[in-house]
Amino acid sequence: MEIKILKDILNANEQIAEKNRQLLDSHNVFTVNIMSSPGAGKTSLILKTLWKLKDKAKVGVIEGDVSSSIDAEKIGKEGAPVIQINTGGECHLDANMVNNALNNLPLQDIDVLFIENVGNLICPAEFALGEHKKVLISSIPEGEDKPFKYPSIFHEVDVVLVNKIDLMPYLKFDTDAYTKVIKDINKKISYCLFSGHCYYIVLKIIQRRYLLKVIEC
């Protein structure tokens, strides 16, 4: 019975996610779902991409957190339309939450929409939101074992960005082993090393709307 209930929840979510995708496509809004553990750099990446896209594309943001509006306030100061979703304890966003947010955004005035998911490497992988691409931010302090411990999210995403590489001289992190593991999990994945400044790959996803080959940034 538990399996059936879970399948029912996921199937219902998929149906709403498809409606979200249709709504986004009808407004020609390209949407990126950004996931990571807490503190890996989701908001920083969005802010830097906002600055780079200024006067080039109209960007909107949906911020997901268990509570607070700290990140949404940071985004709002940049003049981008932003909606805060507080899940009240849920460890991920779902399609229904995003649908409510979409209905309160000026989609006609948005070219690119970033969805910052709740900081978690487990639940967000299971719930489609209607996005066009999924990006995972990992970071050097988290260690190289995350693909072993949380393979589902690496299997689901289109791009992995590894942040905080400036800490590599001080922490043990085997980039070759890490790359091999994520490529074994998902052969189509794009992979980039960066340190808070490499928004290049995200911009290319937006520009071309398809994935790049592996790029060392």
C-alpha positions as a Markdown table, in Angstrom:
| # | Residue | x | y | z |
|---|---|---|---|---|
| 1 | Met | 0.0 | 0.0 | 0.0 |
| 2 | Glu | 2.8 | 2.4 | 0.8 |
| 3 | Ile | 4.3 | 1.9 | -2.6 |
| 4 | Lys | 1.0 | 2.6 | -4.3 |
| 5 | Ile | 0.5 | 5.8 | -2.3 |
| 6 | Leu | 3.9 | 7.0 | -3.2 |
| 7 | Lys | 3.3 | 6.3 | -6.9 |
| 8 | Asp | 0.0 | 8.1 | -6.7 |
| 9 | Ile | 1.7 | 11.2 | -5.2 |
| 10 | Leu | 4.4 | 11.2 | -7.8 |
| 11 | Asn | 1.9 | 10.6 | -10.7 |
| 12 | Ala | -0.3 | 13.5 | -9.4 |
| 13 | Asn | 2.8 | 15.7 | -9.2 |
| 14 | Glu | 3.9 | 14.8 | -12.8 |
| 15 | Gln | 0.5 | 15.8 | -14.1 |
| 16 | Ile | 0.8 | 19.2 | -12.4 |
| 17 | Ala | 4.4 | 19.6 | -13.6 |
| 18 | Glu | 3.3 | 19.0 | -17.2 |
| 19 | Lys | 0.7 | 21.8 | -16.8 |
| 20 | Asn | 3.5 | 24.0 | -15.4 |
| 21 | Arg | 5.6 | 23.2 | -18.5 |
| 22 | Gln | 2.8 | 24.0 | -20.8 |
| 23 | Leu | 2.2 | 27.3 | -19.0 |
| 24 | Leu | 5.9 | 28.2 | -19.2 |
| 25 | Asp | 6.1 | 27.2 | -22.9 |
| 26 | Ser | 3.1 | 29.3 | -23.7 |
| 27 | His | 4.9 | 32.3 | -22.4 |
| 28 | Asn | 8.3 | 31.2 | -23.8 |
| 29 | Val | 9.9 | 31.2 | -20.3 |
| 30 | Phe | 13.0 | 29.0 | -20.1 |
| 31 | Thr | 13.1 | 27.5 | -16.6 |
| 32 | Val | 16.1 | 26.0 | -14.6 |
| 33 | Asn | 15.6 | 24.1 | -11.4 |
| 34 | Ile | 18.7 | 24.6 | -9.2 |
| 35 | Met | 19.3 | 22.1 | -6.5 |
| 36 | Ser | 22.0 | 21.5 | -3.9 |
| 37 | Ser | 22.7 | 20.8 | -0.2 |
| 38 | Pro | 22.3 | 23.9 | 2.1 |
| 39 | Gly | 25.1 | 26.4 | 1.6 |
| 40 | Ala | 26.5 | 25.1 | -1.6 |
| 41 | Gly | 26.0 | 28.3 | -3.5 |
| 42 | Lys | 22.6 | 28.3 | -5.2 |
| 43 | Thr | 21.6 | 31.9 | -4.4 |
| 44 | Ser | 25.1 | 33.2 | -5.2 |
| 45 | Leu | 25.0 | 31.5 | -8.6 |
| 46 | Ile | 21.6 | 33.1 | -9.3 |
| 47 | Leu | 22.7 | 36.5 | -8.2 |
| 48 | Lys | 25.9 | 36.4 | -10.4 |
| 49 | Thr | 23.8 | 35.2 | -13.3 |
| 50 | Leu | 21.3 | 38.0 | -12.8 |
| 51 | Trp | 24.1 | 40.5 | -12.9 |
| 52 | Lys | 25.5 | 39.0 | -16.1 |
| 53 | Leu | 22.1 | 38.9 | -17.8 |
| 54 | Lys | 21.2 | 42.4 | -16.9 |
| 55 | Asp | 19.9 | 44.3 | -19.9 |
| 56 | Lys | 20.1 | 41.1 | -21.9 |
| 57 | Ala | 17.3 | 39.0 | -20.6 |
| 58 | Lys | 14.4 | 39.4 | -18.2 |
| 59 | Val | 14.9 | 37.0 | -15.2 |
| 60 | Gly | 12.4 | 35.8 | -12.6 |
| 61 | Val | 13.1 | 33.7 | -9.5 |
| 62 | Ile | 11.1 | 31.3 | -7.3 |
| 63 | Glu | 12.8 | 30.8 | -4.0 |
| 64 | Gly | 12.2 | 27.7 | -2.0 |
| 65 | Asp | 13.0 | 27.4 | 1.7 |
| 66 | Val | 11.6 | 25.7 | 4.8 |
| 67 | Ser | 11.1 | 29.1 | 6.3 |
| 68 | Ser | 12.3 | 32.8 | 6.0 |
| 69 | Ser | 12.5 | 35.1 | 3.0 |
| 70 | Ile | 16.2 | 36.0 | 3.3 |
| 71 | Asp | 17.2 | 34.8 | -0.2 |
| 72 | Ala | 14.2 | 36.2 | -1.8 |
| 73 | Glu | 15.0 | 39.6 | -0.3 |
| 74 | Lys | 18.5 | 39.5 | -1.8 |
| 75 | Ile | 17.0 | 38.7 | -5.2 |
| 76 | Gly | 14.4 | 41.4 | -4.9 |
| 77 | Lys | 17.1 | 44.0 | -4.3 |
| 78 | Glu | 18.3 | 43.3 | -7.8 |
| 79 | Gly | 15.0 | 44.3 | -9.3 |
| 80 | Ala | 14.0 | 40.8 | -10.4 |
| 81 | Pro | 10.4 | 39.5 | -9.8 |
| 82 | Val | 10.6 | 36.9 | -7.1 |
| 83 | Ile | 8.2 | 34.7 | -5.3 |
| 84 | Gln | 9.1 | 33.1 | -1.9 |
| 85 | Ile | 7.8 | 29.6 | -1.2 |
| 86 | Asn | 8.1 | 28.5 | 2.4 |
| 87 | Thr | 7.4 | 24.8 | 2.6 |
| 88 | Gly | 6.7 | 24.7 | 6.4 |
| 89 | Gly | 8.9 | 21.7 | 6.9 |
| 90 | Glu | 8.8 | 19.9 | 3.6 |
| 91 | Cys | 12.2 | 19.1 | 2.3 |
| 92 | His | 11.5 | 20.0 | -1.4 |
| 93 | Leu | 9.4 | 22.0 | -3.7 |
| 94 | Asp | 6.6 | 20.2 | -5.6 |
| 95 | Ala | 4.7 | 21.0 | -8.8 |
| 96 | Asn | 1.7 | 22.3 | -7.0 |
| 97 | Met | 3.7 | 24.8 | -5.0 |
| 98 | Val | 5.4 | 26.0 | -8.1 |
| 99 | Asn | 2.1 | 26.3 | -10.0 |
| 100 | Asn | 0.8 | 28.6 | -7.3 |
| 101 | Ala | 4.0 | 30.7 | -7.6 |
| 102 | Leu | 3.7 | 30.8 | -11.4 |
| 103 | Asn | 0.2 | 32.2 | -11.1 |
| 104 | Asn | 1.6 | 35.1 | -9.1 |
| 105 | Leu | 4.5 | 35.9 | -11.4 |
| 106 | Pro | 4.4 | 38.3 | -14.5 |
| 107 | Leu | 5.4 | 35.5 | -16.9 |
| 108 | Gln | 4.8 | 37.7 | -19.9 |
| 109 | Asp | 7.7 | 39.8 | -18.6 |
| 110 | Ile | 10.1 | 37.0 | -17.9 |
| 111 | Asp | 12.5 | 35.2 | -20.4 |
| 112 | Val | 14.4 | 33.0 | -17.9 |
| 113 | Leu | 13.1 | 31.6 | -14.6 |
| 114 | Phe | 15.3 | 30.2 | -11.9 |
| 115 | Ile | 13.7 | 27.9 | -9.3 |
| 116 | Glu | 15.9 | 27.6 | -6.2 |
| 117 | Asn | 14.8 | 24.4 | -4.6 |
| 118 | Val | 15.1 | 23.6 | -0.9 |
| 119 | Gly | 18.6 | 22.7 | 0.2 |
| 120 | Asn | 18.5 | 18.9 | 0.1 |
| 121 | Leu | 20.1 | 16.1 | -2.0 |
| 122 | Ile | 17.4 | 13.5 | -1.6 |
| 123 | Cys | 13.7 | 14.7 | -2.0 |
| 124 | Pro | 14.1 | 17.3 | -4.8 |
| 125 | Ala | 15.3 | 14.6 | -7.3 |
| 126 | Glu | 11.9 | 12.8 | -7.2 |
| 127 | Phe | 9.6 | 15.8 | -7.9 |
| 128 | Ala | 9.4 | 17.3 | -11.3 |
| 129 | Leu | 8.4 | 21.0 | -11.3 |
| 130 | Gly | 7.9 | 21.7 | -15.0 |
| 131 | Glu | 11.4 | 22.9 | -15.5 |
| 132 | His | 13.4 | 22.6 | -18.8 |
| 133 | Lys | 16.8 | 21.9 | -17.2 |
| 134 | Lys | 17.9 | 20.6 | -13.8 |
| 135 | Val | 21.2 | 21.9 | -12.3 |
| 136 | Leu | 23.0 | 20.5 | -9.2 |
| 137 | Ile | 25.5 | 22.5 | -7.3 |
| 138 | Ser | 28.0 | 20.5 | -5.3 |
| 139 | Ser | 30.9 | 21.9 | -3.3 |
| 140 | Ile | 34.4 | 20.9 | -2.3 |
| 141 | Pro | 33.7 | 20.9 | 1.5 |
| 142 | Glu | 30.9 | 18.4 | 1.0 |
| 143 | Gly | 33.5 | 15.8 | -0.1 |
| 144 | Glu | 33.7 | 13.6 | -3.2 |
| 145 | Asp | 31.5 | 10.8 | -1.8 |
| 146 | Lys | 28.1 | 12.6 | -2.5 |
| 147 | Pro | 27.5 | 10.7 | -5.8 |
| 148 | Phe | 27.8 | 7.4 | -3.9 |
| 149 | Lys | 25.5 | 8.5 | -1.1 |
| 150 | Tyr | 22.9 | 10.3 | -3.2 |
| 151 | Pro | 23.0 | 8.8 | -6.7 |
| 152 | Ser | 19.4 | 9.6 | -7.5 |
| 153 | Ile | 19.9 | 13.3 | -7.8 |
| 154 | Phe | 23.0 | 12.9 | -10.0 |
| 155 | His | 21.0 | 10.6 | -12.2 |
| 156 | Glu | 18.2 | 13.2 | -12.6 |
| 157 | Val | 20.1 | 16.4 | -13.3 |
| 158 | Asp | 21.5 | 17.8 | -16.6 |
| 159 | Val | 24.4 | 19.7 | -15.2 |
| 160 | Val | 26.7 | 19.4 | -12.1 |
| 161 | Leu | 28.6 | 22.5 | -11.0 |
| 162 | Val | 31.3 | 22.0 | -8.3 |
| 163 | Asn | 31.7 | 25.2 | -6.3 |
| 164 | Lys | 34.4 | 26.5 | -3.8 |
| 165 | Ile | 37.3 | 24.9 | -5.7 |
| 166 | Asp | 39.5 | 27.6 | -4.1 |
| 167 | Leu | 39.4 | 25.4 | -1.0 |
| 168 | Met | 41.0 | 22.4 | -2.8 |
| 169 | Pro | 44.5 | 23.1 | -1.5 |
| 170 | Tyr | 43.2 | 22.7 | 2.0 |
| 171 | Leu | 40.7 | 19.8 | 1.6 |
| 172 | Lys | 41.1 | 16.3 | 0.1 |
| 173 | Phe | 39.0 | 16.0 | -3.0 |
| 174 | Asp | 39.8 | 13.7 | -6.0 |
| 175 | Thr | 38.2 | 15.5 | -9.0 |
| 176 | Asp | 39.1 | 12.6 | -11.4 |
| 177 | Ala | 37.3 | 10.1 | -9.2 |
| 178 | Tyr | 34.4 | 12.4 | -8.7 |
| 179 | Thr | 34.0 | 13.0 | -12.5 |
| 180 | Lys | 34.2 | 9.3 | -13.2 |
| 181 | Val | 31.5 | 8.5 | -10.7 |
| 182 | Ile | 29.0 | 11.1 | -11.9 |
| 183 | Lys | 29.7 | 10.1 | -15.5 |
| 184 | Asp | 29.0 | 6.5 | -14.6 |
| 185 | Ile | 25.7 | 7.5 | -13.0 |
| 186 | Asn | 24.7 | 9.8 | -15.8 |
| 187 | Lys | 26.6 | 9.7 | -19.1 |
| 188 | Lys | 24.8 | 12.7 | -20.5 |
| 189 | Ile | 25.6 | 15.0 | -17.6 |
| 190 | Ser | 27.6 | 18.2 | -18.1 |
| 191 | Tyr | 30.2 | 19.0 | -15.5 |
| 192 | Cys | 32.0 | 22.2 | -14.5 |
| 193 | Leu | 34.4 | 23.2 | -11.8 |
| 194 | Phe | 33.9 | 26.8 | -10.6 |
| 195 | Ser | 34.3 | 29.0 | -7.6 |
| 196 | Gly | 31.3 | 31.3 | -7.5 |
| 197 | His | 32.3 | 33.0 | -10.7 |
| 198 | Cys | 31.7 | 30.4 | -13.4 |
| 199 | Tyr | 28.1 | 31.3 | -14.5 |
| 200 | Tyr | 29.4 | 30.6 | -18.1 |
| 201 | Ile | 27.8 | 27.1 | -18.4 |
| 202 | Val | 24.5 | 28.4 | -17.0 |
| 203 | Leu | 24.5 | 31.2 | -19.5 |
| 204 | Lys | 25.2 | 28.8 | -22.3 |
| 205 | Ile | 22.3 | 26.6 | -21.3 |
| 206 | Ile | 20.1 | 29.6 | -21.4 |
| 207 | Gln | 21.5 | 30.8 | -24.7 |
| 208 | Arg | 21.5 | 27.5 | -26.6 |
| 209 | Arg | 18.8 | 25.6 | -24.6 |
| 210 | Tyr | 20.8 | 22.4 | -24.8 |
| 211 | Leu | 23.6 | 20.9 | -22.8 |
| 212 | Leu | 27.3 | 21.5 | -23.3 |
| 213 | Lys | 30.1 | 18.9 | -23.2 |
| 214 | Val | 32.3 | 18.8 | -20.1 |
| 215 | Ile | 33.9 | 22.2 | -19.5 |
| 216 | Glu | 36.6 | 23.0 | -17.0 |
| 217 | Cys | 36.0 | 26.5 | -15.9 |
